[in-house]
């Protein structure tokens, strides 16, 4: 029976070890970079959809990266949370949904959130973040 032995250069082994130890941080930073792109697009599109956006912009947040229990993936959310001026009768997410999808009372839909997810821009930002962790060579 023939034996096969392969030896990897020490530099390559060190690069793999570095990537392995930094992979979790890299993925978290990649999702954050993609979320920042979406956040910027949402702000830009929100300003086109509403007369005044200051109160809604205050409630637009990017979450910290978190692990999903179902598939052990890493996610970061961009969402609208809270109440306008602390008034429990004016939830900020509901106001955004009414503008995004329209209402049964006749308010026309003016999508601003869904069209903020531009895949090419998100991928570009994530790849730029990934390249910070990959060895140059």
URVENVEN-V369967 format. One record per backbone hydrogen bond with DSSP energy under -1.0 kcal/mol. CO is the residue of the C=O (numbers start at 0). NH is the residue of the N-H. E is the energy in kcal/mol with one decimal. If there is no record, write none. Layout:
co:CO nh:NH e:E
co:CO nh:NH e:E
This chain:
co:8 nh:12 e:-1.9
co:9 nh:13 e:-2.3
co:10 nh:14 e:-2.0
co:11 nh:15 e:-2.2
co:12 nh:16 e:-2.2
co:13 nh:17 e:-2.4
co:14 nh:18 e:-2.6
co:15 nh:19 e:-2.5
co:16 nh:20 e:-2.3
co:17 nh:21 e:-1.8
co:21 nh:25 e:-2.7
co:22 nh:26 e:-2.5
co:23 nh:27 e:-2.1
co:24 nh:28 e:-2.5
co:25 nh:29 e:-2.2
co:26 nh:30 e:-2.3
co:27 nh:31 e:-2.0
co:28 nh:32 e:-2.3
co:29 nh:33 e:-2.2
co:30 nh:34 e:-2.2
co:31 nh:35 e:-2.3
co:32 nh:36 e:-1.6
co:33 nh:37 e:-2.0
co:34 nh:38 e:-2.8
co:35 nh:39 e:-2.3
co:36 nh:40 e:-2.1
co:37 nh:41 e:-2.8
co:38 nh:42 e:-2.4
co:39 nh:43 e:-2.2
co:40 nh:44 e:-2.9
co:41 nh:45 e:-2.9
co:42 nh:46 e:-1.9
co:44 nh:48 e:-1.2
co:45 nh:49 e:-2.0
co:52 nh:56 e:-3.2
co:53 nh:57 e:-1.7
co:55 nh:58 e:-1.1
co:58 nh:80 e:-2.4
co:60 nh:78 e:-2.3
co:65 nh:74 e:-2.8
co:67 nh:71 e:-1.8
co:72 nh:67 e:-2.4
co:74 nh:65 e:-2.4
co:76 nh:62 e:-2.5
co:78 nh:60 e:-3.2
co:81 nh:91 e:-2.0
co:82 nh:85 e:-1.3
co:83 nh:86 e:-2.1
co:86 nh:89 e:-2.4
co:89 nh:83 e:-2.9
co:90 nh:94 e:-1.8
co:91 nh:95 e:-2.2
co:92 nh:96 e:-2.5
co:93 nh:97 e:-2.3
co:94 nh:98 e:-1.6
co:95 nh:99 e:-2.6
co:96 nh:100 e:-2.9
co:97 nh:101 e:-1.4
co:98 nh:109 e:-3.7
co:102 nh:105 e:-1.2
co:106 nh:102 e:-1.9
co:112 nh:115 e:-1.6
co:113 nh:116 e:-1.3
co:115 nh:117 e:-1.4
co:117 nh:121 e:-2.3
co:118 nh:122 e:-2.8
co:119 nh:123 e:-2.0
co:120 nh:124 e:-2.1
co:121 nh:125 e:-2.3
co:122 nh:126 e:-2.7
co:123 nh:127 e:-2.1
co:124 nh:128 e:-1.8
co:125 nh:129 e:-2.3
co:126 nh:130 e:-2.4
co:129 nh:132 e:-1.7
co:129 nh:133 e:-1.2
